[in-house]
Amino acid sequence: MSATREPMIQVRELTKHFPITSGILLQHQVGAVKAVDGVSFDVFKGETLGIVGESGCGKSTTARLLVRLLEPTSGEVLFDGRDVARLSREPLKALRRDVQMVFQDPYSSLNPRRRVGTIIGEPFVIHGLCPDREERKRKVQDLMDRVGLNPEHYNRYPHEFSGGQRQRIGVARAIALEPKVLIADEPVSALDVSIQAQVLNLLQRLQREMGLTLIFIAHDLSVVRHMCDRVAVMYLGKVVELAPGDELYSRPRHPYTGALLSAVPVPDPPAEGEHRERFLLSGDVPSPANPPSACRFHTRCPKAQQRCSEEEPPLERKSGSGEEALTACHFPLTPDEAAARLPPALTR
């Protein structure tokens, strides 16, 4: 879907630190896990923004902060000009009609003791809509049909459905109130590949039909390229690169993005050519409770210099980048360095 340049969500210096406590009653804070640490980005109306990065980078925490399932430590999340973090109970409840979430695990995100019709119809009950039971049942069955489920299975329990069908139940529940924004937190990572394609196609169809703005969180870069207009790359709680999908995949600027793309498997390895270099990273991911100083990637970066450990790079446009491409790196990849490490399938 083509996006307008009207921000739907504005995130400014968003931070979430989880305290580390000690003592018998866990009353003494001795540190903090910096899960999200100063994240800023815009989500434009009608677009699909992808958020990628390895496990523990802060993707899912960011998603939960956007809908205030977690309370932020600091920063702002502006939705239609309102700061989500400062809304009282009733305005927050109204906001959640407009911003809904599809969770990663279709097995744990549905109450096993409730029938599917009750699960999908719950948003109507919570928000005081459609009090007539028969009318609510018709609406729920219409939603089931819309996401590819048999409406006659209204009275079944979640365990009677496959993983892909359960995720469709989660999608039906999320779109029940016709939200403006849908946040999908790794919605296909627990599914078989063939089922993944069906759920992804469902999300794209619903986006077209409902005019949704979609925030898509994943670690599978091939899926993100298929789904997203722009991509934000996170590392240890920070956004290190934010760019339109085509530009990020054809010319990554941050060394971490280059490493991620370098690791994308290809179906025919001999076709890659002998010239391709693997962008190998040294060491393990540092602890978010004690992240490196300045640039958090400098302890693993093959291009790191002394400046990287002393001065944190701002997220900004670099020379030769597109207007919307932002990178937080003092020594970004050159076009030749990026091209030498990318699978040919990504550069075409």
ChimeraX attribute file (.defattr): number of C-alpha atoms within 10 A of each C-alpha:
attribute: neighborCount
match mode: 1-to-1
recipient: residues
	/A:1	16
	/A:2	11
	/A:3	15
	/A:4	11
	/A:5	12
	/A:6	12
	/A:7	18
	/A:8	19
	/A:9	22
	/A:10	19
	/A:11	19
	/A:12	16
	/A:13	15
	/A:14	22
	/A:15	23
	/A:16	24
	/A:17	19
	/A:18	14
	/A:19	14
	/A:20	14
	/A:21	14
	/A:22	12
	/A:23	9
	/A:24	7
	/A:25	7
	/A:26	10
	/A:27	10
	/A:28	12
	/A:29	11
	/A:30	11
	/A:31	14
	/A:32	15
	/A:33	17
	/A:34	23
	/A:35	24
	/A:36	29
	/A:37	22
	/A:38	17
	/A:39	21
	/A:40	17
	/A:41	16
	/A:42	16
	/A:43	23
	/A:44	19
	/A:45	20
	/A:46	24
	/A:47	24
	/A:48	27
	/A:49	26
	/A:50	28
	/A:51	27
	/A:52	26
	/A:53	24
	/A:54	16
	/A:55	13
	/A:56	17
	/A:57	22
	/A:58	25
	/A:59	30
	/A:60	22
	/A:61	19
	/A:62	25
	/A:63	21
	/A:64	16
	/A:65	21
	/A:66	26
	/A:67	21
	/A:68	17
	/A:69	10
	/A:70	14
	/A:71	16
	/A:72	22
	/A:73	16
	/A:74	15
	/A:75	18
	/A:76	22
	/A:77	26
	/A:78	19
	/A:79	20
	/A:80	13
	/A:81	11
	/A:82	15
	/A:83	16
	/A:84	22
	/A:85	20
	/A:86	14
	/A:87	14
	/A:88	9
	/A:89	9
	/A:90	8
	/A:91	12
	/A:92	16
	/A:93	13
	/A:94	12
	/A:95	19
	/A:96	18
	/A:97	19
	/A:98	18
	/A:99	22
	/A:100	24
	/A:101	24
	/A:102	23
	/A:103	22
	/A:104	21
	/A:105	19
	/A:106	23
	/A:107	18
	/A:108	11
	/A:109	14
	/A:110	21
	/A:111	14
	/A:112	14
	/A:113	10
	/A:114	13
	/A:115	17
	/A:116	27
	/A:117	25
	/A:118	20
	/A:119	21
	/A:120	26
	/A:121	24
	/A:122	17
	/A:123	19
	/A:124	19
	/A:125	12
	/A:126	9
	/A:127	14
	/A:128	9
	/A:129	13
	/A:130	15
	/A:131	11
	/A:132	8
	/A:133	10
	/A:134	10
	/A:135	11
	/A:136	20
	/A:137	18
	/A:138	14
	/A:139	18
	/A:140	25
	/A:141	21
	/A:142	16
	/A:143	24
	/A:144	25
	/A:145	14
	/A:146	15
	/A:147	21
	/A:148	15
	/A:149	19
	/A:150	14
	/A:151	17
	/A:152	11
	/A:153	15
	/A:154	18
	/A:155	12
	/A:156	14
	/A:157	18
	/A:158	22
	/A:159	15
	/A:160	12
	/A:161	16
	/A:162	13
	/A:163	19
	/A:164	21
	/A:165	19
	/A:166	22
	/A:167	26
	/A:168	25
	/A:169	26
	/A:170	24
	/A:171	27
	/A:172	25
	/A:173	26
	/A:174	24
	/A:175	25
	/A:176	20
	/A:177	18
	/A:178	16
	/A:179	19
	/A:180	21
	/A:181	28
	/A:182	23
	/A:183	23
	/A:184	23
	/A:185	23
	/A:186	20
	/A:187	26
	/A:188	26
	/A:189	14
	/A:190	16
	/A:191	18
	/A:192	11
	/A:193	10
	/A:194	9
	/A:195	15
	/A:196	17
	/A:197	14
	/A:198	14
	/A:199	21
	/A:200	16
	/A:201	13
	/A:202	16
	/A:203	21
	/A:204	15
	/A:205	15
	/A:206	16
	/A:207	20
	/A:208	13
	/A:209	10
	/A:210	13
	/A:211	19
	/A:212	25
	/A:213	25
	/A:214	28
	/A:215	23
	/A:216	24
	/A:217	26
	/A:218	24
	/A:219	18
	/A:220	16
	/A:221	19
	/A:222	14
	/A:223	16
	/A:224	21
	/A:225	17
	/A:226	10
	/A:227	21
	/A:228	21
	/A:229	20
	/A:230	24
	/A:231	28
	/A:232	25
	/A:233	24
	/A:234	23
	/A:235	24
	/A:236	26
	/A:237	27
	/A:238	26
	/A:239	26
	/A:240	28
	/A:241	25
	/A:242	28
	/A:243	25
	/A:244	19
	/A:245	22
	/A:246	17
	/A:247	18
	/A:248	26
	/A:249	23
	/A:250	19
	/A:251	23
	/A:252	30
	/A:253	29
	/A:254	25
	/A:255	28
	/A:256	27
	/A:257	25
	/A:258	25
	/A:259	19
	/A:260	21
	/A:261	23
	/A:262	21
	/A:263	15
	/A:264	14
	/A:265	11
	/A:266	13
	/A:267	8
	/A:268	7
	/A:269	10
	/A:270	8
	/A:271	11
	/A:272	14
	/A:273	10
	/A:274	8
	/A:275	8
	/A:276	14
	/A:277	15
	/A:278	15
	/A:279	22
	/A:280	15
	/A:281	15
	/A:282	10
	/A:283	9
	/A:284	8
	/A:285	18
	/A:286	14
	/A:287	13
	/A:288	21
	/A:289	16
	/A:290	11
	/A:291	17
	/A:292	15
	/A:293	14
	/A:294	14
	/A:295	23
	/A:296	22
	/A:297	23
	/A:298	20
	/A:299	20
	/A:300	17
	/A:301	20
	/A:302	14
	/A:303	13
	/A:304	17
	/A:305	13
	/A:306	8
	/A:307	14
	/A:308	21
	/A:309	17
	/A:310	11
	/A:311	12
	/A:312	15
	/A:313	18
	/A:314	13
	/A:315	18
	/A:316	16
	/A:317	17
	/A:318	17
	/A:319	8
	/A:320	9
	/A:321	17
	/A:322	13
	/A:323	11
	/A:324	12
	/A:325	23
	/A:326	23
	/A:327	25
	/A:328	21
	/A:329	25
	/A:330	18
	/A:331	16
	/A:332	19
	/A:333	19
	/A:334	14
	/A:335	13
	/A:336	9
	/A:337	17
	/A:338	25
	/A:339	20
	/A:340	16
	/A:341	18
	/A:342	26
	/A:343	23
	/A:344	15
	/A:345	14
	/A:346	18
	/A:347	13
	/A:348	8
